[in-house]
């Protein structure tokens, strides 16, 4: 491609002392020679004359300069826009509001904008930066458009930036950098014009040639990597090629066929793989030292290591390759094996005792041979231990503390609560998702060997859609290879979307997508099913998040109205529709979770409670507010608590009042509050007695008093009014109330126990024994000392609940007892 305006300015800035035209012709000729476009004039002599060389060089220079002038004329016609003036406004920047405005793109009146169609790789060699809110083009679609035609997109402007695609409300920092570097700025129309008019592959400009040279270097590297793979070439006449293990190549899965065979084949996380290799190589020396030497990274203190990270990024492959490179034999278990406490203990003890290795090594007398081998235990998917593996995690923690062989644990989600016991007993290596640059060469090498033609932007799309899952990308390519040999940008994007990994989104991310405005803008390509999918991502929290935040937006449907009364009226109308839809969603939810259990209404509930309200209310954030977590959970819990308070007050006061808990809340609560608060508010300590008398008259407890204060609202907000009461008055009330006895309307059965059980525990005494206890068996049993008897009687006389019998009654009772014993002895 011809040299762009920004590149020429950048070159003149960096080489202001040199003439730009002095080295330009040399670079163009050198690039032409490298590409094979430079053809000297034929000569009959084997040795080319200087005149022939000069003529050819002049001809090539003339052709390139002519094409460069044509390219430059095209770029010169691209409409440039001026930078907006920077203001001294120090208003705090609200990122969420900016992102919402950026997503909610205005749609022109002429309908949806038709994206331009250009030649292949017409933007090759050009670097773009998108900043601000574009008028007709969403940011994501603009980035895809540039990548589709071979351009490069970066996030920040620099000296290597060719053009800035500038929108409204660009950041002041970026505007200052753009002005300082004097980078050309265009809008969407300027970008469209470039795509429509620039030639394929960047033309013959320096940028185009540099891009072509880079592509050629990458292709050469890919071919070298393809040749270095240990897979036999598949020729059309050969259908029985085999790998080293004898398995036919055509029957292998691509993930097995192109599995890394050396550490250099691993994509990404090179530093962590080196740490794992260093830990394993020093394991024996650390064992002899008792694991007391931490080393540079602290790994020398641990007998086991745990590798964490998302699936498909090479954790298991790295563990196997590192173990093999260090000369270890591998014993592996995964989620398909039983890993309960007893199984883990038996397996590990068998490894140490060499009793379970005979079958593994395939020898009868393997104890001697096994003792000479170095063994590493690899336990994959540790976080996958389920209820069937009861006690397995605890046993593995014990193993990691006492093991005499290296142990490598692998898990996907280290943040789970059941993984916490491994924190202090293992050395953690957190693998990350490799970026597109780390994966691109490997994927292109596989595609080259399989006869697939895939452009680099398509690989980037697949990496983005699969979230850097190398295994999924390889499986996707193997599936596509069955039906085709060439994948374009649109096919790659569609396939990456169809195969996109489902990742559980957080409630805040769901609310931001639904209320941000991008899903419901006029040029949005999101379908109703895609919007409804956000509801099913978390169907419990998503409606609550919408209900909490739908009033915190400025609806984009009201943006066309005049600011002021007309805009406010339209906003209220939209909010009213959103609130009505949420109410209808609650009725639908009652049918789903109520007694009817109509779960088939879930899609309808998602439309009413989530999609429809968001369609009315979506837009930029109002007043710079952020999305808030739902407060319904806290309010629901508080409502249940206050309802229990009302039930307790009604049950205590029901001997003096009539009505259920709802009537108590509506009719009695205000009167109760006046009689409880007014005495101590007006009289202070002197009003405490009156307050306690009123509480006792209605059988209220101290907890009921606190509940009535909490139930007060408006002018009777007890929490605020209670703060105005002096501390001395509060203390006097508490002390006096605790020192007194108070009536209770009833005693709970739980406080006295079961009456039947209490009667069963008591022994019913015999009547005669009871009389003997009162009057004695004989007169001889009476105490000789009459004073003691009188004193005991006097003591009983002091008790007001015991009535003292008369002397005549006592003598009469004694006579009857004596005659009864006489008759009994006579019989």
Secondary structure in CASP SS format (residue, H / E / C, confidence):
PFRMAT SS
TARGET T0000
AUTHOR 0000-0000-0000
METHOD secondary structure of the structure
MODEL  1
X C 1.00
X C 1.00
X C 1.00
X C 1.00
X H 1.00
X H 1.00
X H 1.00
X H 1.00
X H 1.00
X H 1.00
X H 1.00
X H 1.00
X H 1.00
X H 1.00
X C 1.00
X C 1.00
X C 1.00
X C 1.00
X C 1.00
X H 1.00
X H 1.00
X H 1.00
X H 1.00
X H 1.00
X H 1.00
X H 1.00
X H 1.00
X H 1.00
X H 1.00
X H 1.00
X H 1.00
X H 1.00
X H 1.00
X H 1.00
X H 1.00
X C 1.00
X C 1.00
X C 1.00
X C 1.00
X C 1.00
X C 1.00
X C 1.00
X C 1.00
X C 1.00
X C 1.00
X C 1.00
X C 1.00
X C 1.00
X C 1.00
X H 1.00
X H 1.00
X H 1.00
X H 1.00
X H 1.00
X H 1.00
X H 1.00
X H 1.00
X H 1.00
X H 1.00
X H 1.00
X H 1.00
X H 1.00
X H 1.00
X H 1.00
X H 1.00
X H 1.00
X H 1.00
X H 1.00
X H 1.00
X H 1.00
X H 1.00
X H 1.00
X H 1.00
X H 1.00
X H 1.00
X H 1.00
X H 1.00
X C 1.00
X C 1.00
X C 1.00
X C 1.00
X C 1.00
X C 1.00
X C 1.00
X C 1.00
X C 1.00
X C 1.00
X C 1.00
X C 1.00
X C 1.00
X C 1.00
X C 1.00
X C 1.00
X C 1.00
X H 1.00
X H 1.00
X H 1.00
X H 1.00
X H 1.00
X H 1.00
X H 1.00
X H 1.00
X H 1.00
X C 1.00
X C 1.00
X C 1.00
X C 1.00
X C 1.00
X C 1.00
X C 1.00
X C 1.00
X C 1.00
X C 1.00
X C 1.00
X C 1.00
X C 1.00
X C 1.00
X C 1.00
X C 1.00
X C 1.00
X C 1.00
X C 1.00
X C 1.00
X C 1.00
X C 1.00
X C 1.00
X E 1.00
X E 1.00
X E 1.00
X E 1.00
X E 1.00
X C 1.00
X E 1.00
X C 1.00
X C 1.00
X C 1.00
X C 1.00
X C 1.00
X H 1.00
X H 1.00
X H 1.00
X H 1.00
X H 1.00
X H 1.00
X H 1.00
X H 1.00
X H 1.00
X H 1.00
X C 1.00
X C 1.00
X C 1.00
X E 1.00
X E 1.00
X E 1.00
X C 1.00
X C 1.00
X C 1.00
X C 1.00
X C 1.00
X C 1.00
X C 1.00
X C 1.00
X E 1.00
X E 1.00
X E 1.00
X E 1.00
X C 1.00
X E 1.00
X C 1.00
X C 1.00
X C 1.00
X H 1.00
X H 1.00
X H 1.00
X H 1.00
X H 1.00
X H 1.00
X H 1.00
X H 1.00
X H 1.00
X H 1.00
X C 1.00
X C 1.00
X C 1.00
X E 1.00
X E 1.00
X C 1.00
X H 1.00
X H 1.00
X H 1.00
X H 1.00
X H 1.00
X H 1.00
X H 1.00
X H 1.00
X H 1.00
X H 1.00
X C 1.00
X C 1.00
X H 1.00
X H 1.00
X H 1.00
X C 1.00
X C 1.00
X C 1.00
X H 1.00
X H 1.00
X H 1.00
X H 1.00
X H 1.00
X H 1.00
X H 1.00
X H 1.00
X H 1.00
X H 1.00
X H 1.00
X H 1.00
X H 1.00
X H 1.00
X H 1.00
X H 1.00
X H 1.00
X H 1.00
X H 1.00
X H 1.00
X H 1.00
X H 1.00
X H 1.00
X C 1.00
X C 1.00
X C 1.00
X C 1.00
X C 1.00
X C 1.00
X C 1.00
X C 1.00
X C 1.00
X C 1.00
X C 1.00
X C 1.00
X C 1.00
X E 1.00
X C 1.00
X C 1.00
X C 1.00
X C 1.00
X C 1.00
X E 1.00
X H 1.00
X H 1.00
X H 1.00
X C 1.00
X C 1.00
X H 1.00
X H 1.00
X H 1.00
X H 1.00
X C 1.00
X C 1.00
X C 1.00
X C 1.00
X C 1.00
X H 1.00
X H 1.00
X H 1.00
X C 1.00
X C 1.00
X C 1.00
X C 1.00
X H 1.00
X H 1.00
X H 1.00
X H 1.00
X H 1.00
X H 1.00
X H 1.00
X H 1.00
X H 1.00
X H 1.00
X H 1.00
X H 1.00
X C 1.00
X H 1.00
X H 1.00
X H 1.00
X H 1.00
X H 1.00
X H 1.00
X C 1.00
X C 1.00
X C 1.00
X C 1.00
X C 1.00
X C 1.00
X C 1.00
X C 1.00
X C 1.00
X C 1.00
X H 1.00
X H 1.00
X H 1.00
X C 1.00
X C 1.00
X E 1.00
X E 1.00
X E 1.00
X E 1.00
X E 1.00
X C 1.00
X C 1.00
X C 1.00
X C 1.00
X C 1.00
X C 1.00
X H 1.00
X H 1.00
X H 1.00
X H 1.00
X H 1.00
X H 1.00
X H 1.00
X H 1.00
X H 1.00
X H 1.00
X H 1.00
X C 1.00
X C 1.00
X C 1.00
X E 1.00
X E 1.00
X E 1.00
X E 1.00
X E 1.00
X C 1.00
X C 1.00
X C 1.00
X C 1.00
X C 1.00
X C 1.00
X C 1.00
X H 1.00
X H 1.00
X H 1.00
X H 1.00
X H 1.00
X H 1.00
X H 1.00
X H 1.00
X H 1.00
X H 1.00
X H 1.00
X H 1.00
X H 1.00
X C 1.00
X C 1.00
X C 1.00
X C 1.00
X H 1.00
X H 1.00
X H 1.00
X H 1.00
X C 1.00
X C 1.00
X C 1.00
X C 1.00
X H 1.00
X H 1.00
X H 1.00
X H 1.00
X H 1.00
X H 1.00
X H 1.00
X C 1.00
X C 1.00
X E 1.00
X E 1.00
X E 1.00
X E 1.00
X E 1.00
X C 1.00
X C 1.00
X H 1.00
X H 1.00
X H 1.00
X C 1.00
X C 1.00
X H 1.00
X H 1.00
X H 1.00
X C 1.00
X C 1.00
X H 1.00
X H 1.00
X H 1.00
X H 1.00
X H 1.00
X H 1.00
X H 1.00
X H 1.00
X H 1.00
X H 1.00
X H 1.00
X C 1.00
X C 1.00
X C 1.00
X E 1.00
X E 1.00
X E 1.00
X E 1.00
X E 1.00
X E 1.00
X C 1.00
X C 1.00
X C 1.00
X C 1.00
X C 1.00
X H 1.00
X H 1.00
X H 1.00
X H 1.00
X H 1.00
X H 1.00
X C 1.00
X C 1.00
X C 1.00
X E 1.00
X E 1.00
X E 1.00
X E 1.00
X E 1.00
X C 1.00
X C 1.00
X C 1.00
X C 1.00
X C 1.00
X H 1.00
X H 1.00
X H 1.00
X H 1.00
X H 1.00
X H 1.00
X H 1.00
X H 1.00
X H 1.00
X H 1.00
X H 1.00
X H 1.00
X H 1.00
X H 1.00
X C 1.00
X C 1.00
X C 1.00
X E 1.00
X E 1.00
X C 1.00
X H 1.00
X H 1.00
X H 1.00
X H 1.00
X H 1.00
X H 1.00
X H 1.00
X H 1.00
X H 1.00
X H 1.00
X C 1.00
X C 1.00
X C 1.00
X C 1.00
X H 1.00
X H 1.00
X H 1.00
X H 1.00
X H 1.00
X H 1.00
X H 1.00
X H 1.00
X H 1.00
X H 1.00
X H 1.00
X H 1.00
X C 1.00
X C 1.00
X C 1.00
X C 1.00
X E 1.00
X E 1.00
X C 1.00
X H 1.00
X H 1.00
X H 1.00
X H 1.00
X H 1.00
X H 1.00
X H 1.00
X H 1.00
X H 1.00
X H 1.00
X C 1.00
X C 1.00
X C 1.00
X C 1.00
X C 1.00
X C 1.00
X C 1.00
X C 1.00
X H 1.00
X H 1.00
X H 1.00
X H 1.00
X H 1.00
X H 1.00
X H 1.00
X H 1.00
X H 1.00
X C 1.00
X C 1.00
X C 1.00
X C 1.00
X C 1.00
X C 1.00
X C 1.00
X C 1.00
X C 1.00
X C 1.00
X C 1.00
X C 1.00
X H 1.00
X H 1.00
X H 1.00
X H 1.00
X H 1.00
X H 1.00
X H 1.00
X H 1.00
X H 1.00
X H 1.00
X C 1.00
X C 1.00
X C 1.00
X C 1.00
X H 1.00
X H 1.00
X H 1.00
X H 1.00
X H 1.00
X H 1.00
X H 1.00
X H 1.00
X H 1.00
X H 1.00
X H 1.00
X E 1.00
X E 1.00
X E 1.00
X H 1.00
X H 1.00
X H 1.00
X C 1.00
X C 1.00
X C 1.00
X C 1.00
X C 1.00
X C 1.00
X H 1.00
X H 1.00
X H 1.00
X H 1.00
X H 1.00
X H 1.00
X H 1.00
X H 1.00
X H 1.00
X H 1.00
X H 1.00
X H 1.00
X H 1.00
X H 1.00
X H 1.00
X H 1.00
X H 1.00
X H 1.00
X H 1.00
X H 1.00
X H 1.00
X H 1.00
X H 1.00
X H 1.00
X H 1.00
X H 1.00
X H 1.00
X H 1.00
X H 1.00
X C 1.00
X C 1.00
X C 1.00
X C 1.00
X C 1.00
X H 1.00
X H 1.00
X H 1.00
X H 1.00
X H 1.00
X H 1.00
X H 1.00
X H 1.00
X H 1.00
X H 1.00
X H 1.00
X H 1.00
X H 1.00
X H 1.00
X H 1.00
X H 1.00
X H 1.00
X H 1.00
X H 1.00
X C 1.00
X E 1.00
X E 1.00
X E 1.00
X C 1.00
X C 1.00
X C 1.00
X C 1.00
X C 1.00
X C 1.00
X C 1.00
X C 1.00
X C 1.00
X C 1.00
X H 1.00
X H 1.00
X H 1.00
X H 1.00
X H 1.00
X H 1.00
X H 1.00
X H 1.00
X H 1.00
X H 1.00
X H 1.00
X H 1.00
X H 1.00
X H 1.00
X H 1.00
X H 1.00
X H 1.00
X H 1.00
X H 1.00
X H 1.00
X H 1.00
X H 1.00
X C 1.00
X C 1.00
X C 1.00
X C 1.00
X C 1.00
X C 1.00
X C 1.00
X H 1.00
X H 1.00
X H 1.00
X H 1.00
X H 1.00
X H 1.00
X H 1.00
X H 1.00
X H 1.00
X H 1.00
X H 1.00
X H 1.00
X H 1.00
X H 1.00
X H 1.00
X H 1.00
X H 1.00
X H 1.00
X H 1.00
X H 1.00
X H 1.00
X H 1.00
X H 1.00
X H 1.00
X H 1.00
X H 1.00
X H 1.00
X H 1.00
X H 1.00
X H 1.00
X H 1.00
X H 1.00
X H 1.00
X H 1.00
X H 1.00
X H 1.00
X H 1.00
X C 1.00
X C 1.00
X C 1.00
X C 1.00
X H 1.00
X H 1.00
X H 1.00
X H 1.00
X H 1.00
X H 1.00
X H 1.00
X H 1.00
X H 1.00
X H 1.00
X C 1.00
X C 1.00
X H 1.00
X H 1.00
X H 1.00
X C 1.00
X H 1.00
X H 1.00
X H 1.00
X H 1.00
X H 1.00
X C 1.00
X C 1.00
X C 1.00
X C 1.00
X H 1.00
X H 1.00
X H 1.00
X H 1.00
X H 1.00
X H 1.00
X H 1.00
X H 1.00
X H 1.00
X H 1.00
X H 1.00
X H 1.00
X H 1.00
X C 1.00
X C 1.00
X C 1.00
X C 1.00
X C 1.00
X C 1.00
X C 1.00
X C 1.00
X C 1.00
X H 1.00
X H 1.00
X H 1.00
X H 1.00
X C 1.00
X C 1.00
X H 1.00
X H 1.00
X H 1.00
X H 1.00
X H 1.00
X H 1.00
X H 1.00
X C 1.00
X C 1.00
X C 1.00
X C 1.00
X C 1.00
X H 1.00
X H 1.00
X H 1.00
X H 1.00
X H 1.00
X H 1.00
X H 1.00
X H 1.00
X H 1.00
X C 1.00
X C 1.00
X C 1.00
X H 1.00
X H 1.00
X H 1.00
X C 1.00
X C 1.00
X C 1.00
X C 1.00
X H 1.00
X H 1.00
X H 1.00
X H 1.00
X H 1.00
X H 1.00
X H 1.00
X H 1.00
X H 1.00
X H 1.00
X H 1.00
X H 1.00
X C 1.00
X C 1.00
X C 1.00
X C 1.00
X C 1.00
X C 1.00
X C 1.00
X C 1.00
X C 1.00
X H 1.00
X H 1.00
X H 1.00
X H 1.00
X H 1.00
X H 1.00
X H 1.00
X H 1.00
X H 1.00
X H 1.00
X H 1.00
X H 1.00
X H 1.00
X H 1.00
X H 1.00
X H 1.00
X H 1.00
X H 1.00
X H 1.00
X H 1.00
X C 1.00
END
